[in-house]
Amino acid sequence: MESPLKYEKHIFICTNQRGENAPRPSCGEHPGIELVKAFKKAINDKKLNIPIRAQKAGCLDLCEQGPTVAVYPEGVFYGNVQLEDVQEIVDEHITNGQVVERLRLRFDKV
């Protein structure tokens, strides 16, 4: 039976850009766009057998922890993601199903 979802995994990379005097920081187009390109390359290089998409996203409202990345359908958010973290996220989370705990943002209820 065909999956009702177009993608089994979806990676959203924040590229929201705020003005210079904004009260909150932003993930920004830099390094956001570079992160999008790096995720796409890492996924293509792996030749994964699952429908997956990495794409830029608007604000994920986690500005102080940026650059941020969200992986669905799990709903895992990663913070302070750098170019050198992309391969680890693809290898561990996307390929092996293991969350990269050192980058994971937690939203535990108080």
Protein Blocks (a to p, Z undefined) as FASTA:
>chain_A
ZZfbfbfbdcdddfbdcdfklcbdcebjblklmmmmmmmmmmmmnopabdcdddddddeh
immmmccddddfklpacehiafklmmmmmmmmmmnopacfklpccfddZZ
